[in-house]
Amino acid sequence: MTGNTTAAAPVRHRQWTRARVLLLLKRILAYTVLILLSFLCLFFFYLLLVNASRNHGDIQTGFSPVPGAFFGKNWETLMSSTELPVWRGMFNSLLVSGCVALLSTYFSALTAYAIHTYQFRLRNFAFKFILLVMMVPSQVSVLGFVEMMNDWQWTDSFMPLILPSIAAPAVFFFMKQYMDSALPLAIVEAARIDGSPEFTTFNMIVLPIIKPALAVQAIFTFVSSWNNYFTPALIIKTKELKTLPILIAQLRSSDWLKFDLGQVYMMIALSILPVIAVYLCLSKFIIRGVAVGSVKE
């Protein structure tokens, strides 16, 4: 018996060593892939900053990994332009995108909460109808939308860019799916038994539970509204109300004698900073995880 145990010990040791080697190889492969993906993501940001520091002629010559010496010049030229109110456009984009992210996530979560918790006759029909609306492209109805805004005298204002975000079928669908997996009805029923009003239950109990979903959708809706060019270009006419995508398109479509790729890259680099800031502020809610101590049904 002692001989069998002694003979099996080297076998177990070799198996244990082989398992450690395989685990080490898997870790090396995983870290290699992650480093490669991180490099690919950050490389284009670096390339953007490099081109923002070069002049028009240098950019046309091709790729260069070394930053140029025209960063300050491109910045000064861009900010001194009277036709491009950059800071005003930045404020307009922040105002519109912030309101869109806030209204879209809140009211979509409120709609998803109603369909998730209430039992009524047309509940399934309402859910399917909202999903059907999500399948209709916005470009199909844009002509009627612009005509309606003209009839309401809402053109050349932020109202058509902000208020329609209250009805966001894609955000609603994500919130509904998240509530199905992370919001037990027992929590809502317990709050009702304790006498909590519905809006208090939603604002004080439900919203903290679905905070990761709110953060994800806030990022997506903010970025989508920030990059939106199609609708603002049809609605906004006044220079002081133009958003950054309109100003970037205006800069790119300028006269070829005045066209400067350095200024274009500088303005694009400036426009992505708020998006990065929003992501850094909200990413902690995504990483924190879904489990928030809720009960299981």
Phi, psi and omega per residue, in radians:
M1 nan -0.700 3.119
T2 -1.165 -0.639 3.115
G3 -1.150 -0.693 3.107
N4 -1.146 -0.691 3.117
T5 -1.141 -0.728 3.132
T6 -1.142 -0.658 3.132
A7 -1.250 -0.547 -3.122
A8 -1.369 -0.352 -3.114
A9 -1.069 -0.835 3.101
P10 -1.085 -0.573 3.126
V11 -1.145 -0.789 3.106
R12 -1.124 -0.639 3.119
H13 -1.130 -0.737 3.119
R14 -1.147 -0.704 3.100
Q15 -1.108 -0.737 3.118
W16 -1.120 -0.705 3.111
T17 -1.151 -0.710 3.123
R18 -1.120 -0.696 3.121
A19 -1.124 -0.709 3.115
R20 -1.148 -0.655 3.125
V21 -1.154 -0.740 3.113
L22 -1.116 -0.718 3.105
L23 -1.110 -0.694 3.116
L24 -1.138 -0.713 3.115
L25 -1.129 -0.686 3.106
K26 -1.116 -0.710 3.111
R27 -1.125 -0.747 3.138
I28 -1.091 -0.734 3.123
L29 -1.137 -0.747 -3.139
A30 -1.111 -0.813 3.135
Y31 -1.150 -0.606 3.103
T32 -1.112 -0.794 3.121
V33 -1.116 -0.744 3.137
L34 -1.125 -0.713 3.110
I35 -1.130 -0.709 3.125
L36 -1.120 -0.772 3.124
L37 -1.147 -0.686 3.106
S38 -1.117 -0.696 3.111
F39 -1.112 -0.751 3.135
L40 -1.120 -0.639 3.122
C41 -1.219 -0.756 -3.076
L42 -1.397 -0.376 -3.092
F43 -1.093 -0.701 -3.092
F44 -1.258 -0.541 3.020
F45 -1.152 -0.714 3.099
Y46 -1.127 -0.718 3.116
L47 -1.109 -0.648 3.094
L48 -1.095 -0.779 3.129
L49 -1.162 -0.639 3.105
V50 -1.097 -0.818 -3.128
N51 -1.190 -0.493 3.085
A52 -1.192 -0.314 3.136
S53 -1.763 0.174 3.142
R54 -2.030 2.779 3.101
N55 -1.562 3.102 -3.032
H56 -1.089 -0.756 -3.118
G57 -1.146 -0.726 -3.141
D58 -1.148 -0.649 3.136
I59 -1.157 -0.644 -3.140
Q60 -1.223 -0.346 3.118
T61 -1.271 -0.372 3.105
G62 2.277 -2.935 -3.054
F63 -1.272 2.511 3.056
S64 -2.558 2.193 3.127
P65 -1.378 -0.146 -3.074
V66 -1.733 2.249 3.099
P67 -1.079 2.635 3.111
G68 -1.555 -2.951 -3.078
A69 -1.977 0.315 -3.056
F70 -1.984 0.364 -3.135
F71 -1.095 -0.859 3.131
G72 -1.133 -0.657 -3.141
K73 -1.165 -0.780 3.117
N74 -1.094 -0.694 3.119
W75 -1.121 -0.797 -3.117
E76 -1.135 -0.711 -3.134
T77 -1.171 -0.695 -3.137
L78 -1.172 -0.751 -3.090
M79 -1.314 -0.381 -3.122
S80 -1.540 -0.047 -3.122
S81 -1.280 2.263 3.115
T82 -1.454 -0.332 -3.133
E83 -1.492 -0.241 -3.096
L84 -2.173 1.579 3.076
P85 -1.304 1.490 -2.977
V86 -1.111 -0.874 -3.091
W87 -1.168 -0.611 3.067
R88 -1.156 -0.712 3.082
G89 -1.139 -0.637 3.074
M90 -1.098 -0.771 3.114
F91 -1.116 -0.745 3.120
N92 -1.078 -0.761 3.130
S93 -1.153 -0.696 3.093
L94 -1.118 -0.733 3.141
L95 -1.119 -0.851 -3.110
V96 -1.168 -0.825 -3.088
S97 -1.178 -0.676 3.103
G98 -1.133 -0.772 3.109
C99 -1.144 -0.704 3.123
V100 -1.100 -0.793 3.140
A101 -1.101 -0.732 -3.127
L102 -1.165 -0.894 -3.096
L103 -1.171 -0.717 -3.086
S104 -1.139 -0.825 -3.115
T105 -1.208 -0.704 -3.084
Y106 -1.194 -0.916 -3.062
F107 -1.280 -0.506 3.045
S108 -1.190 -0.714 3.067
A109 -1.141 -0.642 3.113
L110 -1.149 -0.718 3.092
T111 -1.147 -0.763 3.116
A112 -1.115 -0.628 3.096
Y113 -1.117 -0.717 3.140
A114 -1.125 -0.768 -3.122
I115 -1.287 -0.478 -3.129
H116 -1.336 -0.628 -3.000
T117 -1.780 -0.524 -3.072
Y118 -1.607 2.521 3.066
Q119 -1.938 1.920 3.109
F120 -2.437 2.952 -2.924
R121 -1.152 -0.740 -3.079
L122 -1.667 0.441 -3.089
R123 -1.104 -0.895 -3.137
N124 -1.158 -0.641 3.110
F125 -1.122 -0.733 3.134
A126 -1.098 -0.720 3.130
F127 -1.115 -0.793 -3.138
K128 -1.199 -0.597 3.124
F129 -1.151 -0.708 3.106
I130 -1.121 -0.701 3.087
L131 -1.150 -0.604 3.088
L132 -1.141 -0.679 3.091
V133 -1.117 -0.596 -3.139
M134 -1.108 -0.450 -3.109
M135 -1.410 -0.193 -3.114
V136 -1.514 2.088 3.126
P137 -1.132 2.545 -3.132
S138 -1.171 -0.458 -3.128
Q139 -1.176 -0.379 -3.113
V140 -1.188 -0.672 -3.055
S141 -1.777 0.180 -3.020
V142 -1.206 -0.582 -3.135
L143 -1.141 -0.840 3.079
G144 -1.119 -0.592 3.113
F145 -1.124 -0.768 -3.137
V146 -1.158 -0.709 3.107
E147 -1.118 -0.692 3.114
M148 -1.145 -0.686 3.101
M149 -1.141 -0.603 3.066
N150 -1.158 -0.711 3.114
D151 -1.144 -0.627 3.134
W152 -1.468 -0.081 -3.099
Q153 1.046 0.706 3.103
W154 -1.803 0.016 3.118
T155 -1.174 2.735 -3.109
D156 1.028 0.736 3.066
S157 -2.613 2.974 -3.123
F158 -1.499 -0.170 -3.081
M159 -1.030 -0.806 3.132
P160 -1.163 -0.318 -3.141
L161 -1.550 -0.375 -3.034
I162 -1.827 -0.888 -3.012
L163 -1.089 -0.701 3.126
P164 -1.091 -0.283 -3.141
S165 -1.217 -0.222 3.084
I166 -1.068 -0.640 3.103
A167 -1.703 1.661 -3.120
A168 -2.146 1.612 -3.062
P169 -1.049 -0.670 -3.122
A170 -1.136 -0.732 3.111
V171 -1.162 -0.710 3.086
F172 -1.029 -0.781 -3.118
F173 -1.087 -0.738 3.115
F174 -1.109 -0.760 3.132
M175 -1.112 -0.706 3.138
K176 -1.112 -0.768 3.126
Q177 -1.143 -0.639 3.126
Y178 -1.196 -0.722 3.120
M179 -1.146 -0.599 3.111
D180 -1.066 -0.504 -3.090
S181 -1.792 -0.326 -3.018
A182 -2.209 -0.051 -3.105
L183 -2.148 1.598 3.083
P184 -1.154 2.485 3.115
L185 -1.175 -0.340 3.129
A186 -1.083 -0.572 3.119
I187 -1.159 -0.787 3.140
V188 -1.150 -0.733 3.127
E189 -1.133 -0.668 3.093
A190 -1.127 -0.675 3.099
A191 -1.151 -0.663 3.110
R192 -1.159 -0.698 3.115
I193 -1.089 -0.639 3.116
D194 -1.319 -0.035 3.091
G195 1.549 0.300 -3.132
S196 -1.342 2.286 3.050
P197 -1.106 2.791 -3.045
E198 -1.121 -0.771 -3.133
F199 -1.183 -0.607 3.066
T200 -1.148 -0.727 3.088
T201 -1.063 -0.765 -3.118
F202 -1.177 -0.799 -3.047
N203 -1.317 -0.619 -3.023
M204 -1.728 -0.380 -3.074
I205 -2.013 -0.851 -3.036
V206 -1.282 -0.806 -3.094
L207 -1.025 -0.758 3.069
P208 -1.093 -0.539 -3.136
I209 -1.230 -0.683 -3.092
I210 -1.685 0.385 -3.109
K211 -1.003 -0.722 3.086
P212 -1.042 -0.715 3.113
A213 -1.152 -0.675 3.098
L214 -1.089 -0.705 -3.136
A215 -1.146 -0.755 -3.137
V216 -1.075 -0.861 -3.108
Q217 -1.220 -0.536 3.070
A218 -1.115 -0.712 3.098
I219 -1.120 -0.842 -3.097
F220 -1.096 -0.809 -3.115
T221 -1.202 -0.628 3.099
F222 -1.110 -0.825 -3.130
V223 -1.134 -0.723 -3.139
S224 -1.101 -0.761 3.111
S225 -1.224 -0.616 -3.140
W226 -1.129 -0.659 -3.116
N227 -1.575 0.006 -3.074
N228 -1.235 2.135 3.111
Y229 -2.003 -0.560 -2.982
F230 -1.076 -1.013 -3.087
T231 -1.186 -0.822 3.105
P232 -1.035 -0.580 -3.141
A233 -1.168 -0.464 3.113
L234 -1.487 -0.422 -3.031
I235 -1.750 -0.767 -2.992
I236 -1.528 2.255 3.099
K237 -2.111 -0.570 -3.105
T238 -1.280 2.446 -3.095
K239 -1.115 -0.636 -3.096
E240 -1.261 -0.258 -3.117
L241 -1.819 -0.008 -3.090
K242 -1.235 2.510 3.104
T243 -1.610 3.018 -3.072
L244 -1.084 -0.744 3.099
P245 -1.001 -0.637 3.098
I246 -1.171 -0.716 3.138
L247 -1.163 -0.667 3.104
I248 -1.135 -0.766 3.096
A249 -1.117 -0.654 3.106
Q250 -1.147 -0.664 3.119
L251 -1.201 -0.670 -3.131
R252 -1.271 -0.482 -3.095
S253 -1.700 0.279 -3.122
S254 -1.285 3.058 -3.135
D255 -1.021 2.432 -3.050
W256 -1.139 -0.376 3.078
L257 -1.268 -0.491 3.129
K258 -1.785 -0.049 -3.072
F259 -1.216 2.275 -3.092
D260 -2.381 1.958 3.132
L261 -1.127 -0.514 3.100
G262 -1.074 -0.749 3.102
Q263 -1.178 -0.645 3.124
V264 -1.087 -0.828 3.128
Y265 -1.157 -0.611 3.111
M266 -1.126 -0.740 -3.126
M267 -1.227 -0.644 3.081
I268 -1.139 -0.736 3.108
A269 -1.088 -0.670 3.111
L270 -1.192 -0.594 -3.068
S271 -1.295 -0.401 -3.110
I272 -1.526 -0.196 -3.116
L273 -1.094 -0.811 3.112
P274 -1.092 -0.595 3.106
V275 -1.112 -0.762 3.103
I276 -1.114 -0.703 3.129
A277 -1.112 -0.730 3.117
V278 -1.115 -0.733 3.129
Y279 -1.126 -0.739 3.137
L280 -1.133 -0.589 -3.141
C281 -1.290 -0.597 -3.053
L282 -1.737 -0.208 -3.073
S283 -1.164 -0.448 -3.136
K284 -1.135 -0.533 3.104
F285 -1.248 -0.501 3.099
I286 -1.290 -0.759 -3.096
I287 -1.235 -0.483 -3.080
R288 -1.028 -0.509 3.079
G289 1.815 2.965 -3.055
V290 -1.547 -0.616 -3.058
A291 -1.192 2.040 -3.123
V292 -2.178 0.405 3.076
G293 1.487 0.288 3.119
S294 -1.320 2.734 -3.105
V295 -1.422 2.811 3.121
K296 -1.815 2.482 3.120
E297 -1.474 nan nan
